């Protein structure tokens, strides 16, 4: 396995695929995922691809890695993803509306199995956040994980709905465990991870 700290730092400083996350938070999330048999990853809101590189680095050697982004996303994303996969992994960038159930079905058909790790980092306004969660979370395997970016409230971004949804979800009994990863040096950001009830992956 690659050095996780190096992967997280590269994801956050490399201009070509720079992630919009904090290195420490990404590293903590990778450590939570490492050692689990994650054979399927779907990331909503791949942007330049930095965080997707992190998930690919800790996924199983035969995992399928999917990035989802808007139609206008960089065509270089496909090439970057291919370069991050190991010889037995496969992956694809899907471009379209993540809140379209038909689009979701096409992604799931390619994946061919339930999602072991779903990372939600698409549009952050209320309707988008609620719909992304409603459409994609049912496809997460029992014992699978859902990650959310920007779970920490940010006064500079009052329209962000992720902290609201996150706080509601952590009170529900439909999740086995909840982890919140945040760097206290910064306002906002933060990664939340929930484990779906059921047999562990």
C-alpha positions, 0 to 999 in steps of 0.5 A: 500500500502507498504511504497514506500521508504522501497520497493525502498531501499530494492530493491537496497540493498538486495543482493538476488534481488538487482536492478541495479538502484539508490534508489532515482530514483526508488522511484521517478518512483514508486511515478509517477506510484502510484495511476494509475490503472496499471493492467499490467506490463512488464519489459524487463531485470529483472535481479535479480528482484529488480525493478520488486518488486517495480512495483508489489508493486504499481500495481493494486490489480488484476494486471498481472506482467511479467518479461522478461530475458535471458534463463540463468537467475536465477531459483529463480526469479520465486519464488521471483516474487510469493512472491511479488504478492498480493493474486489477482495478478498473474505473470510470468517470461518469459525467451527468446529473447526479440527481437523475435516477436514470443516470444513477442507474447507469453508474450502478450498472457499470459498478455491478455491485452495491457501493462499499464507499460513497463519498458525497461532495457535489453541489452543497445547496439544500435540494442538491444535498438532499437529492444526492443522499436520497438517490445514492445512499440506498445503493450502499451495501450493508456495512458500507460507508458514506462519507460527506464533505463540509460537515462543519458549519461555516459562517462564510457559507450559510447556504451550505446544507451539508452540516444540517443534513449531517446533524440530522443523520447522526441522530438516526438509528439506521447507522451503526457508527459515526465518525467526524473528522475535522481540523480545529485550525480551520473554519468549515470543511470536515469529513463525516463518515457513517457506517450502514447497519448490517454485516461488515464489508 
